[in-house]
């Protein structure tokens, strides 16, 4: 059981699916921010009830992450 309500979970899933479908736009800052948001939330509580949700989001959006990787590589884990 996650601490995310089902309406919010549906919104996240729709957002991630839209990003996955439009993966050719890999330099989209909005997409990069969505990936960073999932990574930040997962890093904040990797063993938490919502960790599987953030992991799924990262997996679904993986094809769009080249621009995001450059940003993450410049950050330290405590800066996420």
PyMOL Python script that loads the backbone (N, CA, C, O; Angstrom):
from pymol import cmd

cmd.read_pdbstr("""\
ATOM      1  N   UNK A   1       0.845  -1.183   0.000  1.00  0.00           N
ATOM      2  CA  UNK A   1       0.000   0.000   0.000  1.00  0.00           C
ATOM      3  C   UNK A   1       0.886   1.240   0.000  1.00  0.00           C
ATOM      4  O   UNK A   1       1.808   1.346   0.809  1.00  0.00           O
ATOM      5  N   UNK A   2       0.611   2.176  -0.902  1.00  0.00           N
ATOM      6  CA  UNK A   2       1.382   3.410  -0.960  1.00  0.00           C
ATOM      7  C   UNK A   2       0.665   4.508  -0.197  1.00  0.00           C
ATOM      8  O   UNK A   2      -0.493   4.367   0.196  1.00  0.00           O
ATOM      9  N   UNK A   3       1.380   5.602   0.002  1.00  0.00           N
ATOM     10  CA  UNK A   3       0.764   6.753   0.644  1.00  0.00           C
ATOM     11  C   UNK A   3       0.251   7.759  -0.392  1.00  0.00           C
ATOM     12  O   UNK A   3      -0.019   8.913  -0.060  1.00  0.00           O
ATOM     13  N   UNK A   4       0.118   7.320  -1.639  1.00  0.00           N
ATOM     14  CA  UNK A   4      -0.363   8.154  -2.729  1.00  0.00           C
ATOM     15  C   UNK A   4      -1.806   7.745  -3.026  1.00  0.00           C
ATOM     16  O   UNK A   4      -2.098   6.561  -3.194  1.00  0.00           O
ATOM     17  N   UNK A   5      -2.713   8.735  -3.090  1.00  0.00           N
ATOM     18  CA  UNK A   5      -4.098   8.367  -3.376  1.00  0.00           C
ATOM     19  C   UNK A   5      -4.236   7.920  -4.835  1.00  0.00           C
ATOM     20  O   UNK A   5      -3.403   8.252  -5.678  1.00  0.00           O
ATOM     21  N   UNK A   6      -5.288   7.172  -5.114  1.00  0.00           N
ATOM     22  CA  UNK A   6      -5.440   6.568  -6.435  1.00  0.00           C
ATOM     23  C   UNK A   6      -5.610   7.597  -7.550  1.00  0.00           C
ATOM     24  O   UNK A   6      -5.182   7.354  -8.679  1.00  0.00           O
ATOM     25  N   UNK A   7      -6.218   8.724  -7.257  1.00  0.00           N
ATOM     26  CA  UNK A   7      -6.368   9.768  -8.276  1.00  0.00           C
ATOM     27  C   UNK A   7      -4.999  10.290  -8.674  1.00  0.00           C
ATOM     28  O   UNK A   7      -4.707  10.433  -9.861  1.00  0.00           O
ATOM     29  N   UNK A   8      -4.168  10.573  -7.697  1.00  0.00           N
ATOM     30  CA  UNK A   8      -2.807  11.073  -7.970  1.00  0.00           C
ATOM     31  C   UNK A   8      -1.990  10.002  -8.691  1.00  0.00           C
ATOM     32  O   UNK A   8      -1.212  10.316  -9.591  1.00  0.00           O
ATOM     33  N   UNK A   9      -2.161   8.761  -8.307  1.00  0.00           N
ATOM     34  CA  UNK A   9      -1.446   7.668  -8.956  1.00  0.00           C
ATOM     35  C   UNK A   9      -1.848   7.548 -10.426  1.00  0.00           C
ATOM     36  O   UNK A   9      -0.998   7.321 -11.287  1.00  0.00           O
ATOM     37  N   UNK A  10      -3.135   7.698 -10.713  1.00  0.00           N
ATOM     38  CA  UNK A  10      -3.602   7.683 -12.100  1.00  0.00           C
ATOM     39  C   UNK A  10      -3.002   8.842 -12.893  1.00  0.00           C
ATOM     40  O   UNK A  10      -2.616   8.671 -14.049  1.00  0.00           O
ATOM     41  N   UNK A  11      -2.924  10.019 -12.276  1.00  0.00           N
ATOM     42  CA  UNK A  11      -2.331  11.183 -12.947  1.00  0.00           C
ATOM     43  C   UNK A  11      -0.856  10.940 -13.249  1.00  0.00           C
ATOM     44  O   UNK A  11      -0.382  11.253 -14.341  1.00  0.00           O
ATOM     45  N   UNK A  12      -0.137  10.385 -12.288  1.00  0.00           N
ATOM     46  CA  UNK A  12       1.282  10.081 -12.504  1.00  0.00           C
ATOM     47  C   UNK A  12       1.449   9.081 -13.641  1.00  0.00           C
ATOM     48  O   UNK A  12       2.284   9.273 -14.526  1.00  0.00           O
ATOM     49  N   UNK A  13       0.661   8.023 -13.616  1.00  0.00           N
ATOM     50  CA  UNK A  13       0.755   6.996 -14.656  1.00  0.00           C
ATOM     51  C   UNK A  13       0.467   7.580 -16.033  1.00  0.00           C
ATOM     52  O   UNK A  13       1.160   7.261 -16.998  1.00  0.00           O
ATOM     53  N   UNK A  14      -0.543   8.428 -16.131  1.00  0.00           N
ATOM     54  CA  UNK A  14      -0.859   9.072 -17.409  1.00  0.00           C
ATOM     55  C   UNK A  14       0.286   9.962 -17.876  1.00  0.00           C
ATOM     56  O   UNK A  14       0.640   9.963 -19.056  1.00  0.00           O
ATOM     57  N   UNK A  15       0.853  10.703 -16.962  1.00  0.00           N
ATOM     58  CA  UNK A  15       1.975  11.586 -17.283  1.00  0.00           C
ATOM     59  C   UNK A  15       3.179  10.783 -17.766  1.00  0.00           C
ATOM     60  O   UNK A  15       3.795  11.122 -18.776  1.00  0.00           O
ATOM     61  N   UNK A  16       3.508   9.720 -17.040  1.00  0.00           N
ATOM     62  CA  UNK A  16       4.648   8.891 -17.417  1.00  0.00           C
ATOM     63  C   UNK A  16       4.418   8.221 -18.765  1.00  0.00           C
ATOM     64  O   UNK A  16       5.344   8.100 -19.567  1.00  0.00           O
ATOM     65  N   UNK A  17       3.184   7.784 -19.018  1.00  0.00           N
ATOM     66  CA  UNK A  17       2.872   7.137 -20.281  1.00  0.00           C
ATOM     67  C   UNK A  17       2.985   8.128 -21.436  1.00  0.00           C
ATOM     68  O   UNK A  17       3.476   7.779 -22.510  1.00  0.00           O
ATOM     69  N   UNK A  18       2.537   9.347 -21.221  1.00  0.00           N
ATOM     70  CA  UNK A  18       2.669  10.383 -22.251  1.00  0.00           C
ATOM     71  C   UNK A  18       4.142  10.624 -22.581  1.00  0.00           C
ATOM     72  O   UNK A  18       4.512  10.754 -23.748  1.00  0.00           O
ATOM     73  N   UNK A  19       4.967  10.683 -21.555  1.00  0.00           N
ATOM     74  CA  UNK A  19       6.396  10.891 -21.758  1.00  0.00           C
ATOM     75  C   UNK A  19       6.996   9.706 -22.510  1.00  0.00           C
ATOM     76  O   UNK A  19       7.803   9.885 -23.423  1.00  0.00           O
ATOM     77  N   UNK A  20       6.601   8.502 -22.124  1.00  0.00           N
ATOM     78  CA  UNK A  20       7.116   7.302 -22.778  1.00  0.00           C
ATOM     79  C   UNK A  20       6.736   7.283 -24.255  1.00  0.00           C
ATOM     80  O   UNK A  20       7.554   6.923 -25.102  1.00  0.00           O
ATOM     81  N   UNK A  21       5.505   7.667 -24.565  1.00  0.00           N
ATOM     82  CA  UNK A  21       5.039   7.662 -25.946  1.00  0.00           C
ATOM     83  C   UNK A  21       5.741   8.719 -26.795  1.00  0.00           C
ATOM     84  O   UNK A  21       5.882   8.541 -28.005  1.00  0.00           O
ATOM     85  N   UNK A  22       6.174   9.795 -26.190  1.00  0.00           N
ATOM     86  CA  UNK A  22       6.817  10.894 -26.909  1.00  0.00           C
ATOM     87  C   UNK A  22       8.324  10.898 -26.628  1.00  0.00           C
ATOM     88  O   UNK A  22       8.936  11.956 -26.479  1.00  0.00           O
ATOM     89  N   UNK A  23       8.905   9.707 -26.558  1.00  0.00           N
ATOM     90  CA  UNK A  23      10.305   9.592 -26.159  1.00  0.00           C
ATOM     91  C   UNK A  23      11.282  10.254 -27.123  1.00  0.00           C
ATOM     92  O   UNK A  23      12.427  10.515 -26.752  1.00  0.00           O
ATOM     93  N   UNK A  24      10.852  10.532 -28.360  1.00  0.00           N
ATOM     94  CA  UNK A  24      11.750  11.193 -29.318  1.00  0.00           C
ATOM     95  C   UNK A  24      12.128  12.591 -28.854  1.00  0.00           C
ATOM     96  O   UNK A  24      13.167  13.119 -29.251  1.00  0.00           O
ATOM     97  N   UNK A  25      11.299  13.185 -28.024  1.00  0.00           N
ATOM     98  CA  UNK A  25      11.547  14.539 -27.523  1.00  0.00           C
ATOM     99  C   UNK A  25      12.394  14.444 -26.255  1.00  0.00           C
ATOM    100  O   UNK A  25      11.981  14.897 -25.188  1.00  0.00           O
ATOM    101  N   UNK A  26      13.574  13.854 -26.381  1.00  0.00           N
ATOM    102  CA  UNK A  26      14.393  13.559 -25.201  1.00  0.00           C
ATOM    103  C   UNK A  26      15.060  14.787 -24.596  1.00  0.00           C
ATOM    104  O   UNK A  26      15.679  14.682 -23.537  1.00  0.00           O
ATOM    105  N   UNK A  27      14.954  15.932 -25.227  1.00  0.00           N
ATOM    106  CA  UNK A  27      15.552  17.151 -24.679  1.00  0.00           C
ATOM    107  C   UNK A  27      14.490  18.074 -24.101  1.00  0.00           C
ATOM    108  O   UNK A  27      14.694  19.285 -24.012  1.00  0.00           O
ATOM    109  N   UNK A  28      13.380  17.514 -23.718  1.00  0.00           N
ATOM    110  CA  UNK A  28      12.272  18.267 -23.145  1.00  0.00           C
ATOM    111  C   UNK A  28      12.531  18.462 -21.648  1.00  0.00           C
ATOM    112  O   UNK A  28      12.605  17.487 -20.900  1.00  0.00           O
ATOM    113  N   UNK A  29      12.668  19.703 -21.213  1.00  0.00           N
ATOM    114  CA  UNK A  29      12.965  19.984 -19.808  1.00  0.00           C
ATOM    115  C   UNK A  29      11.884  19.474 -18.861  1.00  0.00           C
ATOM    116  O   UNK A  29      12.181  19.066 -17.738  1.00  0.00           O
ATOM    117  N   UNK A  30      10.633  19.498 -19.313  1.00  0.00           N
ATOM    118  CA  UNK A  30       9.530  18.999 -18.480  1.00  0.00           C
ATOM    119  C   UNK A  30       9.693  17.489 -18.228  1.00  0.00           C
ATOM    120  O   UNK A  30       9.443  17.006 -17.124  1.00  0.00           O
ATOM    121  N   UNK A  31      10.109  16.766 -19.255  1.00  0.00           N
ATOM    122  CA  UNK A  31      10.331  15.334 -19.101  1.00  0.00           C
ATOM    123  C   UNK A  31      11.509  15.075 -18.164  1.00  0.00           C
ATOM    124  O   UNK A  31      11.446  14.206 -17.295  1.00  0.00           O
ATOM    125  N   UNK A  32      12.575  15.837 -18.351  1.00  0.00           N
ATOM    126  CA  UNK A  32      13.734  15.692 -17.467  1.00  0.00           C
ATOM    127  C   UNK A  32      13.331  15.934 -16.018  1.00  0.00           C
ATOM    128  O   UNK A  32      13.765  15.211 -15.121  1.00  0.00           O
ATOM    129  N   UNK A  33      12.510  16.938 -15.788  1.00  0.00           N
ATOM    130  CA  UNK A  33      12.082  17.252 -14.427  1.00  0.00           C
ATOM    131  C   UNK A  33      11.246  16.126 -13.834  1.00  0.00           C
ATOM    132  O   UNK A  33      11.358  15.832 -12.644  1.00  0.00           O
ATOM    133  N   UNK A  34      10.414  15.497 -14.647  1.00  0.00           N
ATOM    134  CA  UNK A  34       9.607  14.369 -14.159  1.00  0.00           C
ATOM    135  C   UNK A  34      10.497  13.205 -13.742  1.00  0.00           C
ATOM    136  O   UNK A  34      10.240  12.560 -12.725  1.00  0.00           O
ATOM    137  N   UNK A  35      11.540  12.932 -14.520  1.00  0.00           N
ATOM    138  CA  UNK A  35      12.480  11.863 -14.170  1.00  0.00           C
ATOM    139  C   UNK A  35      13.220  12.223 -12.883  1.00  0.00           C
ATOM    140  O   UNK A  35      13.355  11.388 -11.988  1.00  0.00           O
ATOM    141  N   UNK A  36      13.694  13.451 -12.790  1.00  0.00           N
ATOM    142  CA  UNK A  36      14.396  13.886 -11.577  1.00  0.00           C
ATOM    143  C   UNK A  36      13.490  13.844 -10.352  1.00  0.00           C
ATOM    144  O   UNK A  36      13.946  13.519  -9.255  1.00  0.00           O
ATOM    145  N   UNK A  37      12.219  14.167 -10.527  1.00  0.00           N
ATOM    146  CA  UNK A  37      11.271  14.115  -9.422  1.00  0.00           C
ATOM    147  C   UNK A  37      11.135  12.685  -8.905  1.00  0.00           C
ATOM    148  O   UNK A  37      11.160  12.458  -7.695  1.00  0.00           O
ATOM    149  N   UNK A  38      10.993  11.724  -9.810  1.00  0.00           N
ATOM    150  CA  UNK A  38      10.910  10.319  -9.387  1.00  0.00           C
ATOM    151  C   UNK A  38      12.188   9.899  -8.665  1.00  0.00           C
ATOM    152  O   UNK A  38      12.131   9.268  -7.610  1.00  0.00           O
ATOM    153  N   UNK A  39      13.333  10.249  -9.232  1.00  0.00           N
ATOM    154  CA  UNK A  39      14.612   9.863  -8.618  1.00  0.00           C
ATOM    155  C   UNK A  39      14.771  10.494  -7.239  1.00  0.00           C
ATOM    156  O   UNK A  39      15.253   9.844  -6.311  1.00  0.00           O
ATOM    157  N   UNK A  40      14.375  11.738  -7.103  1.00  0.00           N
ATOM    158  CA  UNK A  40      14.473  12.439  -5.823  1.00  0.00           C
ATOM    159  C   UNK A  40      13.591  11.787  -4.768  1.00  0.00           C
ATOM    160  O   UNK A  40      14.017  11.568  -3.634  1.00  0.00           O
ATOM    161  N   UNK A  41      12.369  11.482  -5.150  1.00  0.00           N
ATOM    162  CA  UNK A  41      11.439  10.854  -4.203  1.00  0.00           C
ATOM    163  C   UNK A  41      11.900   9.456  -3.816  1.00  0.00           C
ATOM    164  O   UNK A  41      11.777   9.059  -2.657  1.00  0.00           O
ATOM    165  N   UNK A  42      12.427   8.716  -4.770  1.00  0.00           N
ATOM    166  CA  UNK A  42      12.939   7.376  -4.470  1.00  0.00           C
ATOM    167  C   UNK A  42      14.163   7.459  -3.570  1.00  0.00           C
ATOM    168  O   UNK A  42      14.288   6.676  -2.628  1.00  0.00           O
ATOM    169  N   UNK A  43      15.059   8.385  -3.839  1.00  0.00           N
ATOM    170  CA  UNK A  43      16.267   8.543  -3.018  1.00  0.00           C
ATOM    171  C   UNK A  43      15.931   8.984  -1.598  1.00  0.00           C
ATOM    172  O   UNK A  43      16.635   8.629  -0.653  1.00  0.00           O
ATOM    173  N   UNK A  44      14.864   9.752  -1.447  1.00  0.00           N
ATOM    174  CA  UNK A  44      14.478  10.249  -0.133  1.00  0.00           C
ATOM    175  C   UNK A  44      13.977   9.133   0.783  1.00  0.00           C
ATOM    176  O   UNK A  44      14.139   9.207   2.001  1.00  0.00           O
ATOM    177  N   UNK A  45      13.372   8.104   0.199  1.00  0.00           N
ATOM    178  CA  UNK A  45      12.815   7.018   1.013  1.00  0.00           C
ATOM    179  C   UNK A  45      12.819   5.716   0.207  1.00  0.00           C
ATOM    180  O   UNK A  45      11.763   5.221  -0.187  1.00  0.00           O
ATOM    181  N   UNK A  46      14.023   5.163  -0.037  1.00  0.00           N
ATOM    182  CA  UNK A  46      14.125   3.993  -0.913  1.00  0.00           C
ATOM    183  C   UNK A  46      13.419   2.739  -0.394  1.00  0.00           C
ATOM    184  O   UNK A  46      13.111   1.839  -1.175  1.00  0.00           O
ATOM    185  N   UNK A  47      13.166   2.672   0.879  1.00  0.00           N
ATOM    186  CA  UNK A  47      12.476   1.515   1.430  1.00  0.00           C
ATOM    187  C   UNK A  47      11.031   1.792   1.779  1.00  0.00           C
ATOM    188  O   UNK A  47      10.355   0.945   2.363  1.00  0.00           O
ATOM    189  N   UNK A  48      10.558   2.961   1.430  1.00  0.00           N
ATOM    190  CA  UNK A  48       9.208   3.383   1.799  1.00  0.00           C
ATOM    191  C   UNK A  48       8.120   2.697   0.989  1.00  0.00           C
ATOM    192  O   UNK A  48       8.391   2.008   0.006  1.00  0.00           O
ATOM    193  N   UNK A  49       6.913   2.899   1.414  1.00  0.00           N
ATOM    194  CA  UNK A  49       5.759   2.274   0.774  1.00  0.00           C
ATOM    195  C   UNK A  49       5.575   2.729  -0.670  1.00  0.00           C
ATOM    196  O   UNK A  49       5.024   1.989  -1.486  1.00  0.00           O
ATOM    197  N   UNK A  50       6.026   3.931  -0.992  1.00  0.00           N
ATOM    198  CA  UNK A  50       5.863   4.458  -2.349  1.00  0.00           C
ATOM    199  C   UNK A  50       7.064   4.189  -3.248  1.00  0.00           C
ATOM    200  O   UNK A  50       7.034   4.545  -4.426  1.00  0.00           O
ATOM    201  N   UNK A  51       8.099   3.581  -2.734  1.00  0.00           N
ATOM    202  CA  UNK A  51       9.304   3.313  -3.532  1.00  0.00           C
ATOM    203  C   UNK A  51       9.000   2.553  -4.824  1.00  0.00           C
ATOM    204  O   UNK A  51       9.565   2.887  -5.865  1.00  0.00           O
ATOM    205  N   UNK A  52       8.124   1.540  -4.793  1.00  0.00           N
ATOM    206  CA  UNK A  52       7.816   0.851  -6.056  1.00  0.00           C
ATOM    207  C   UNK A  52       7.166   1.761  -7.097  1.00  0.00           C
ATOM    208  O   UNK A  52       7.367   1.568  -8.296  1.00  0.00           O
ATOM    209  N   UNK A  53       6.397   2.739  -6.657  1.00  0.00           N
ATOM    210  CA  UNK A  53       5.760   3.674  -7.578  1.00  0.00           C
ATOM    211  C   UNK A  53       6.826   4.503  -8.289  1.00  0.00           C
ATOM    212  O   UNK A  53       6.786   4.657  -9.509  1.00  0.00           O
ATOM    213  N   UNK A  54       7.786   5.041  -7.519  1.00  0.00           N
ATOM    214  CA  UNK A  54       8.829   5.885  -8.119  1.00  0.00           C
ATOM    215  C   UNK A  54       9.750   5.050  -9.000  1.00  0.00           C
ATOM    216  O   UNK A  54      10.232   5.531 -10.026  1.00  0.00           O
ATOM    217  N   UNK A  55       9.995   3.810  -8.611  1.00  0.00           N
ATOM    218  CA  UNK A  55      10.808   2.921  -9.439  1.00  0.00           C
ATOM    219  C   UNK A  55      10.110   2.656 -10.766  1.00  0.00           C
ATOM    220  O   UNK A  55      10.742   2.698 -11.821  1.00  0.00           O
ATOM    221  N   UNK A  56       8.819   2.385 -10.717  1.00  0.00           N
ATOM    222  CA  UNK A  56       8.052   2.157 -11.939  1.00  0.00           C
ATOM    223  C   UNK A  56       8.097   3.393 -12.836  1.00  0.00           C
ATOM    224  O   UNK A  56       8.271   3.276 -14.049  1.00  0.00           O
ATOM    225  N   UNK A  57       7.943   4.558 -12.252  1.00  0.00           N
ATOM    226  CA  UNK A  57       8.011   5.788 -13.031  1.00  0.00           C
ATOM    227  C   UNK A  57       9.338   5.930 -13.757  1.00  0.00           C
ATOM    228  O   UNK A  57       9.376   6.322 -14.924  1.00  0.00           O
ATOM    229  N   UNK A  58      10.430   5.610 -13.063  1.00  0.00           N
ATOM    230  CA  UNK A  58      11.751   5.688 -13.695  1.00  0.00           C
ATOM    231  C   UNK A  58      11.885   4.688 -14.835  1.00  0.00           C
ATOM    232  O   UNK A  58      12.452   5.002 -15.881  1.00  0.00           O
ATOM    233  N   UNK A  59      11.363   3.489 -14.630  1.00  0.00           N
ATOM    234  CA  UNK A  59      11.440   2.466 -15.675  1.00  0.00           C
ATOM    235  C   UNK A  59      10.617   2.874 -16.896  1.00  0.00           C
ATOM    236  O   UNK A  59      11.075   2.733 -18.030  1.00  0.00           O
ATOM    237  N   UNK A  60       9.421   3.371 -16.667  1.00  0.00           N
ATOM    238  CA  UNK A  60       8.541   3.768 -17.770  1.00  0.00           C
ATOM    239  C   UNK A  60       9.161   4.916 -18.565  1.00  0.00           C
ATOM    240  O   UNK A  60       9.047   4.956 -19.790  1.00  0.00           O
ATOM    241  N   UNK A  61       9.807   5.835 -17.883  1.00  0.00           N
ATOM    242  CA  UNK A  61      10.360   7.014 -18.560  1.00  0.00           C
ATOM    243  C   UNK A  61      11.801   6.833 -19.019  1.00  0.00           C
ATOM    244  O   UNK A  61      12.382   7.766 -19.574  1.00  0.00           O
ATOM    245  N   UNK A  62      12.389   5.676 -18.810  1.00  0.00           N
ATOM    246  CA  UNK A  62      13.799   5.457 -19.139  1.00  0.00           C
ATOM    247  C   UNK A  62      14.192   5.881 -20.550  1.00  0.00           C
ATOM    248  O   UNK A  62      15.271   6.451 -20.715  1.00  0.00           O
ATOM    249  N   UNK A  63      13.384   5.637 -21.573  1.00  0.00           N
ATOM    250  CA  UNK A  63      13.810   6.044 -22.928  1.00  0.00           C
ATOM    251  C   UNK A  63      13.999   7.550 -23.099  1.00  0.00           C
ATOM    252  O   UNK A  63      14.657   7.972 -24.049  1.00  0.00           O
ATOM    253  N   UNK A  64      13.452   8.354 -22.226  1.00  0.00           N
ATOM    254  CA  UNK A  64      13.528   9.808 -22.400  1.00  0.00           C
ATOM    255  C   UNK A  64      14.631  10.454 -21.592  1.00  0.00           C
ATOM    256  O   UNK A  64      14.715  11.682 -21.569  1.00  0.00           O
ATOM    257  N   UNK A  65      15.472   9.699 -20.937  1.00  0.00           N
ATOM    258  CA  UNK A  65      16.352  10.282 -19.935  1.00  0.00           C
ATOM    259  C   UNK A  65      17.736  10.759 -20.351  1.00  0.00           C
ATOM    260  O   UNK A  65      18.494  11.118 -19.449  1.00  0.00           O
ATOM    261  N   UNK A  66      18.154  10.805 -21.620  1.00  0.00           N
ATOM    262  CA  UNK A  66      19.504  11.280 -21.919  1.00  0.00           C
ATOM    263  C   UNK A  66      19.806  12.678 -21.390  1.00  0.00           C
ATOM    264  O   UNK A  66      20.888  12.910 -20.850  1.00  0.00           O
ATOM    265  N   UNK A  67      18.876  13.603 -21.535  1.00  0.00           N
ATOM    266  CA  UNK A  67      19.094  14.952 -21.020  1.00  0.00           C
ATOM    267  C   UNK A  67      19.163  14.971 -19.513  1.00  0.00           C
ATOM    268  O   UNK A  67      19.900  15.762 -18.924  1.00  0.00           O
ATOM    269  N   UNK A  68      18.411  14.122 -18.903  1.00  0.00           N
ATOM    270  CA  UNK A  68      18.378  14.045 -17.450  1.00  0.00           C
ATOM    271  C   UNK A  68      19.694  13.508 -16.902  1.00  0.00           C
ATOM    272  O   UNK A  68      20.170  13.972 -15.866  1.00  0.00           O
ATOM    273  N   UNK A  69      20.278  12.547 -17.581  1.00  0.00           N
ATOM    274  CA  UNK A  69      21.533  11.959 -17.093  1.00  0.00           C
ATOM    275  C   UNK A  69      22.616  13.012 -16.934  1.00  0.00           C
ATOM    276  O   UNK A  69      23.397  12.953 -15.984  1.00  0.00           O
ATOM    277  N   UNK A  70      22.677  13.971 -17.842  1.00  0.00           N
ATOM    278  CA  UNK A  70      23.687  15.018 -17.742  1.00  0.00           C
ATOM    279  C   UNK A  70      23.491  15.846 -16.482  1.00  0.00           C
ATOM    280  O   UNK A  70      24.464  16.205 -15.820  1.00  0.00           O
ATOM    281  N   UNK A  71      22.249  16.150 -16.147  1.00  0.00           N
ATOM    282  CA  UNK A  71      21.978  16.931 -14.940  1.00  0.00           C
ATOM    283  C   UNK A  71      22.309  16.139 -13.682  1.00  0.00           C
ATOM    284  O   UNK A  71      22.925  16.662 -12.753  1.00  0.00           O
ATOM    285  N   UNK A  72      21.903  14.889 -13.659  1.00  0.00           N
ATOM    286  CA  UNK A  72      22.135  14.066 -12.478  1.00  0.00           C
ATOM    287  C   UNK A  72      23.619  13.857 -12.250  1.00  0.00           C
ATOM    288  O   UNK A  72      24.071  13.842 -11.105  1.00  0.00           O
ATOM    289  N   UNK A  73      24.383  13.697 -13.315  1.00  0.00           N
ATOM    290  CA  UNK A  73      25.811  13.440 -13.159  1.00  0.00           C
ATOM    291  C   UNK A  73      26.541  14.630 -12.546  1.00  0.00           C
ATOM    292  O   UNK A  73      27.627  14.469 -11.991  1.00  0.00           O
ATOM    293  N   UNK A  74      25.956  15.827 -12.642  1.00  0.00           N
ATOM    294  CA  UNK A  74      26.586  17.007 -12.047  1.00  0.00           C
ATOM    295  C   UNK A  74      26.188  17.189 -10.592  1.00  0.00           C
ATOM    296  O   UNK A  74      26.748  18.040  -9.901  1.00  0.00           O
ATOM    297  N   UNK A  75      25.243  16.415 -10.123  1.00  0.00           N
ATOM    298  CA  UNK A  75      24.757  16.553  -8.749  1.00  0.00           C
ATOM    299  C   UNK A  75      25.327  15.474  -7.859  1.00  0.00           C
ATOM    300  O   UNK A  75      25.698  14.392  -8.315  1.00  0.00           O
ATOM    301  N   UNK A  76      25.388  15.783  -6.617  1.00  0.00           N
ATOM    302  CA  UNK A  76      25.756  14.795  -5.612  1.00  0.00           C
ATOM    303  C   UNK A  76      24.460  14.243  -5.036  1.00  0.00           C
ATOM    304  O   UNK A  76      23.443  14.936  -5.062  1.00  0.00           O
ATOM    305  N   UNK A  77      24.463  13.019  -4.515  1.00  0.00           N
ATOM    306  CA  UNK A  77      23.223  12.442  -3.997  1.00  0.00           C
ATOM    307  C   UNK A  77      22.499  13.328  -2.986  1.00  0.00           C
ATOM    308  O   UNK A  77      21.269  13.319  -2.937  1.00  0.00           O
ATOM    309  N   UNK A  78      23.224  14.080  -2.192  1.00  0.00           N
ATOM    310  CA  UNK A  78      22.581  14.926  -1.198  1.00  0.00           C
ATOM    311  C   UNK A  78      21.982  16.198  -1.812  1.00  0.00           C
ATOM    312  O   UNK A  78      21.316  16.961  -1.111  1.00  0.00           O
ATOM    313  N   UNK A  79      22.206  16.433  -3.091  1.00  0.00           N
ATOM    314  CA  UNK A  79      21.652  17.603  -3.756  1.00  0.00           C
ATOM    315  C   UNK A  79      20.354  17.306  -4.494  1.00  0.00           C
ATOM    316  O   UNK A  79      19.724  18.230  -5.009  1.00  0.00           O
ATOM    317  N   UNK A  80      19.935  16.045  -4.560  1.00  0.00           N
ATOM    318  CA  UNK A  80      18.722  15.694  -5.294  1.00  0.00           C
ATOM    319  C   UNK A  80      17.513  16.232  -4.665  1.00  0.00           C
ATOM    320  O   UNK A  80      16.409  16.020  -5.167  1.00  0.00           O
TER     321      UNK A  80
END
""", "prot")
cmd.dss("prot")
cmd.show_as("cartoon", "prot")
cmd.util.cbc("prot")
cmd.orient("prot")
